[in-house]
Amino acid sequence: QVRLVESGGGLVQAGGSLRLSCAASGGIFSIDSMAWYRQAPGKQRELVAVITTGGTTNYGVSVKGRFTISRDYAKNTVYLQMSSLKPEDTAVYYCNVVVSRTYWGQGTQVTVSS
């Protein structure tokens, strides 16, 4: 059973930065992709960023140029460096890992104050 452990959320002022981490464990042999999604109150969950096994990245329009996704293959860990944060970035951020099926983390709260 794949287990995802997220960390790094918190409260930050607008313009600040945060770094999220998500470590995957549980007998993983090959990860297809790792991603971050977010869900704000009253809104649908949306893709923030994704990184494939080959290192290809893709970002949501609202975060492009401000957020960077990266991956440590040896540690099966994905990171999300968030800069120039805005109040509208406030949401619960979920780690997503695709192995033979899709797994979700428990979510970590990011709150950006104005």
Accessible surface in RSA format (square Angstrom, percent):
REM  Atomic radii and reference values for relative SASA: ProtOr
REM  Chains: A
REM  Algorithm: Lee & Richards
REM  Probe-radius: 1.40
REM  Slices: 20
REM RES _ NUM      All-atoms   Total-Side   Main-Chain    Non-polar    All polar
REM                ABS   REL    ABS   REL    ABS   REL    ABS   REL    ABS   REL
RES GLN A   1   170.64  95.4 114.12  83.4  56.52 134.6  61.21 130.3 109.44  83.0
RES VAL A   2    18.90  12.4   9.27   8.4   9.62  23.2   9.27   8.1   9.62  26.1
RES ARG A   3   157.67  66.2 153.93  78.5   3.74   8.9  54.64  74.7 103.03  62.4
RES LEU A   4    16.08   9.0   1.31   0.9  14.77  37.1   1.31   0.9  14.77  39.7
RES VAL A   5    64.85  42.7  61.01  55.2   3.84   9.3  61.69  53.6   3.16   8.6
RES GLU A   6    11.81   6.8   0.00   0.0  11.81  28.1   0.00   0.0  11.81   9.6
RES SER A   7    61.95  52.3  55.87  74.6   6.07  14.0  42.61  90.7  19.34  27.1
RES GLY A   8    34.58  42.6   0.00   N/A  34.58  42.6  22.51  61.8  12.07  27.0
RES GLY A   9    29.83  36.8   0.00   N/A  29.83  36.8   2.97   8.2  26.86  60.2
RES GLY A  10    29.84  36.8   0.00   N/A  29.84  36.8  29.70  81.5   0.13   0.3
RES LEU A  11   132.01  73.5  99.83  71.4  32.18  80.9  99.83  70.1  32.18  86.6
RES VAL A  12    24.99  16.4  19.51  17.7   5.47  13.2  24.99  21.7   0.00   0.0
RES GLN A  13   137.51  76.9 135.07  98.7   2.44   5.8  37.24  79.3 100.27  76.0
RES ALA A  14    49.51  45.5  26.32  40.6  23.19  52.7  26.66  37.5  22.85  60.5
RES GLY A  15    56.22  69.3   0.00   N/A  56.22  69.3  30.41  83.4  25.82  57.8
RES GLY A  16    22.24  27.4   0.00   N/A  22.24  27.4  21.57  59.2   0.67   1.5
RES SER A  17    59.52  50.3  40.28  53.8  19.23  44.3  22.38  47.7  37.14  52.0
RES LEU A  18    34.24  19.1  29.17  20.9   5.07  12.8  34.24  24.0   0.00   0.0
RES ARG A  19   128.98  54.2 116.08  59.2  12.90  30.7  34.61  47.3  94.37  57.2
RES LEU A  20     0.00   0.0   0.00   0.0   0.00   0.0   0.00   0.0   0.00   0.0
RES SER A  21    26.99  22.8  26.99  36.0   0.00   0.0  13.50  28.7  13.50  18.9
RES CYS A  22     0.03   0.0   0.00   0.0   0.03   0.1   0.03   0.1   0.00   0.0
RES ALA A  23    42.96  39.5  41.42  63.9   1.54   3.5  41.42  58.3   1.54   4.1
RES ALA A  24     6.89   6.3   0.00   0.0   6.89  15.7   0.00   0.0   6.89  18.3
RES SER A  25    57.17  48.3  52.14  69.6   5.03  11.6  45.24  96.3  11.93  16.7
RES GLY A  26    40.28  49.7   0.00   N/A  40.28  49.7  23.76  65.2  16.51  37.0
RES GLY A  27    62.77  77.4   0.00   N/A  62.77  77.4  37.35 102.5  25.43  56.9
RES ILE A  28    28.17  16.0   2.17   1.6  25.99  62.7   4.13   3.0  24.04  65.2
RES PHE A  29   197.55  98.8 161.07  99.8  36.48  94.9 165.17 100.1  32.38  92.7
RES SER A  30    72.20  61.0  61.41  82.0  10.79  24.8  41.74  88.9  30.45  42.7
RES ILE A  31     7.09   4.0   1.60   1.2   5.49  13.2   1.60   1.2   5.49  14.9
RES ASP A  32    73.76  51.7  66.82  66.5   6.95  16.4  20.76  48.8  53.01  52.9
RES SER A  33    19.80  16.7  19.80  26.4   0.00   0.0   9.64  20.5  10.16  14.2
RES MET A  34     0.00   0.0   0.00   0.0   0.00   0.0   0.00   0.0   0.00   0.0
RES ALA A  35     2.41   2.2   2.41   3.7   0.00   0.0   2.41   3.4   0.00   0.0
RES TRP A  36     0.00   0.0   0.00   0.0   0.00   0.0   0.00   0.0   0.00   0.0
RES TYR A  37    57.47  26.8  57.47  32.7   0.00   0.0  19.66  14.8  37.81  46.6
RES ARG A  38    14.24   6.0  14.15   7.2   0.10   0.2   2.27   3.1  11.97   7.3
RES GLN A  39    62.90  35.2  59.10  43.2   3.81   9.1  10.86  23.1  52.04  39.5
RES ALA A  40    21.78  20.0  18.29  28.2   3.50   8.0  18.81  26.5   2.98   7.9
RES PRO A  41   122.64  89.4  94.34  86.0  28.30 102.9 106.77  88.2  15.86  98.6
RES GLY A  42    91.86 113.3   0.00   N/A  91.86 113.3  44.91 123.3  46.95 105.1
RES LYS A  43   139.31  68.0 126.56  77.7  12.75  30.4  79.97  72.0  59.33  63.2
RES GLN A  44   161.64  90.4 147.84 108.0  13.80  32.8  53.37 113.6 108.27  82.1
RES ARG A  45    91.41  38.4  66.42  33.9  24.99  59.5  24.00  32.8  67.41  40.9
RES GLU A  46    78.20  44.9  73.39  55.5   4.80  11.4  30.99  59.9  47.21  38.5
RES LEU A  47    59.42  33.1  46.69  33.4  12.74  32.0  46.69  32.8  12.74  34.3
RES VAL A  48     0.98   0.6   0.21   0.2   0.77   1.9   0.98   0.8   0.00   0.0
RES ALA A  49     0.00   0.0   0.00   0.0   0.00   0.0   0.00   0.0   0.00   0.0
RES VAL A  50    30.72  20.2  30.72  27.8   0.00   0.0  30.72  26.7   0.00   0.0
RES ILE A  51    11.99   6.8  11.99   8.9   0.00   0.0  11.99   8.6   0.00   0.0
RES THR A  52    49.76  35.4  49.76  50.4   0.00   0.0  46.11  61.9   3.66   5.5
RES THR A  53    71.74  51.0  64.29  65.2   7.45  17.7  61.65  82.8  10.09  15.3
RES GLY A  54    75.91  93.6   0.00   N/A  75.91  93.6  38.25 105.0  37.66  84.3
RES GLY A  55    34.19  42.2   0.00   N/A  34.19  42.2  16.29  44.7  17.90  40.1
RES THR A  56    92.63  65.9  84.38  85.5   8.25  19.7  59.22  79.5  33.41  50.5
RES THR A  57    56.23  40.0  34.81  35.3  21.42  51.0  11.61  15.6  44.62  67.5
RES ASN A  58    82.18  56.7  80.39  77.7   1.79   4.3  15.16  36.5  67.02  64.8
RES TYR A  59    41.60  19.4  32.75  18.6   8.85  23.0  25.69  19.3  15.91  19.6
RES GLY A  60    16.65  20.5   0.00   N/A  16.65  20.5  16.65  45.7   0.00   0.0
RES VAL A  61   137.80  90.7 121.60 110.1  16.19  39.0 121.76 105.8  16.04  43.5
RES SER A  62    64.05  54.1  44.91  59.9  19.14  44.1  49.70 105.8  14.35  20.1
RES VAL A  63     1.25   0.8   1.25   1.1   0.00   0.0   1.25   1.1   0.00   0.0
RES LYS A  64   127.05  62.0 106.50  65.3  20.55  48.9  63.04  56.7  64.01  68.2
RES GLY A  65    81.41 100.4   0.00   N/A  81.41 100.4  42.11 115.6  39.30  88.0
RES ARG A  66    36.57  15.4  27.62  14.1   8.95  21.3  28.38  38.8   8.19   5.0
RES PHE A  67     5.68   2.8   0.00   0.0   5.68  14.8   0.00   0.0   5.68  16.3
RES THR A  68    75.79  53.9  74.87  75.9   0.92   2.2  44.38  59.6  31.41  47.5
RES ILE A  69     6.25   3.6   0.00   0.0   6.25  15.1   0.00   0.0   6.25  16.9
RES SER A  70    48.32  40.8  46.85  62.5   1.47   3.4  35.71  76.0  12.61  17.7
RES ARG A  71    31.65  13.3   7.92   4.0  23.72  56.5   1.03   1.4  30.62  18.6
RES ASP A  72    41.79  29.3  35.86  35.7   5.93  14.0  13.33  31.4  28.46  28.4
RES TYR A  73   108.42  50.6  92.39  52.6  16.02  41.7  89.51  67.3  18.90  23.3
RES ALA A  74   101.51  93.3  58.03  89.6  43.47  98.9  69.91  98.5  31.60  83.7
RES LYS A  75   140.53  68.6 122.35  75.1  18.18  43.3  77.59  69.8  62.95  67.0
RES ASN A  76    39.31  27.1  39.31  38.0   0.00   0.0   0.67   1.6  38.65  37.4
RES THR A  77    10.04   7.1  10.04  10.2   0.00   0.0   5.13   6.9   4.91   7.4
RES VAL A  78     0.00   0.0   0.00   0.0   0.00   0.0   0.00   0.0   0.00   0.0
RES TYR A  79    35.03  16.4  35.03  19.9   0.00   0.0  17.72  13.3  17.31  21.3
RES LEU A  80     0.00   0.0   0.00   0.0   0.00   0.0   0.00   0.0   0.00   0.0
RES GLN A  81    66.56  37.2  66.20  48.4   0.36   0.9  35.08  74.7  31.48  23.9
RES MET A  82     0.00   0.0   0.00   0.0   0.00   0.0   0.00   0.0   0.00   0.0
RES SER A  83    38.11  32.2  38.11  50.9   0.00   0.0  22.71  48.4  15.39  21.6
RES SER A  84    61.12  51.6  55.94  74.7   5.18  11.9  20.83  44.4  40.29  56.4
RES LEU A  85     2.33   1.3   0.00   0.0   2.33   5.9   0.00   0.0   2.33   6.3
RES LYS A  86    86.72  42.3  86.41  53.0   0.32   0.8  39.71  35.7  47.02  50.1
RES PRO A  87    55.12  40.2  47.77  43.5   7.35  26.7  48.15  39.8   6.97  43.3
RES GLU A  88   119.48  68.6  93.72  70.9  25.77  61.3  59.39 114.9  60.09  49.1
RES ASP A  89     0.38   0.3   0.38   0.4   0.00   0.0   0.00   0.0   0.38   0.4
RES THR A  90    36.54  26.0  33.21  33.7   3.33   7.9  31.23  41.9   5.31   8.0
RES ALA A  91     1.65   1.5   0.80   1.2   0.85   1.9   1.65   2.3   0.00   0.0
RES VAL A  92    42.40  27.9  42.27  38.3   0.14   0.3  42.27  36.7   0.14   0.4
RES TYR A  93     0.00   0.0   0.00   0.0   0.00   0.0   0.00   0.0   0.00   0.0
RES TYR A  94    37.33  17.4  37.33  21.2   0.00   0.0   9.71   7.3  27.61  34.0
RES CYS A  95     0.00   0.0   0.00   0.0   0.00   0.0   0.00   0.0   0.00   0.0
RES ASN A  96     8.73   6.0   8.73   8.4   0.00   0.0   0.00   0.0   8.73   8.4
RES VAL A  97     0.00   0.0   0.00   0.0   0.00   0.0   0.00   0.0   0.00   0.0
RES VAL A  98    42.92  28.2  42.92  38.9   0.00   0.0  42.92  37.3   0.00   0.0
RES VAL A  99    29.40  19.3  21.30  19.3   8.10  19.5  22.31  19.4   7.09  19.2
RES SER A 100   108.26  91.5  66.30  88.5  41.97  96.7  54.82 116.7  53.44  74.9
RES ARG A 101   134.59  56.5 125.09  63.8   9.50  22.6  60.23  82.3  74.35  45.1
RES THR A 102    55.51  39.5  45.91  46.5   9.61  22.9  22.87  30.7  32.64  49.3
RES TYR A 103    25.68  12.0  24.65  14.0   1.04   2.7   7.90   5.9  17.78  21.9
RES TRP A 104   106.96  42.9  78.96  38.2  28.01  65.8  60.84  32.4  46.12  74.8
RES GLY A 105     8.84  10.9   0.00   N/A   8.84  10.9   1.80   4.9   7.05  15.8
RES GLN A 106   120.03  67.1  85.56  62.5  34.47  82.1  70.44 149.9  49.59  37.6
RES GLY A 107    14.01  17.3   0.00   N/A  14.01  17.3   0.49   1.3  13.53  30.3
RES THR A 108    19.92  14.2  15.06  15.3   4.86  11.6   8.18  11.0  11.74  17.8
RES GLN A 109    87.34  48.8  78.00  57.0   9.34  22.2  49.26 104.9  38.08  28.9
RES VAL A 110     0.00   0.0   0.00   0.0   0.00   0.0   0.00   0.0   0.00   0.0
RES THR A 111    47.23  33.6  47.23  47.9   0.00   0.0  36.40  48.9  10.82  16.4
RES VAL A 112     6.94   4.6   0.00   0.0   6.94  16.7   0.00   0.0   6.94  18.8
RES SER A 113    41.91  35.4  35.31  47.1   6.61  15.2  35.41  75.4   6.50   9.1
RES SER A 114   129.45 109.4  68.37  91.2  61.08 140.7  56.25 119.8  73.20 102.5
END  Absolute sums over single chains surface
CHAIN  1 A     5972.8       4461.2       1511.6       3299.3       2673.5
END  Absolute sums over all chains
TOTAL          5972.8       4461.2       1511.6       3299.3       2673.5
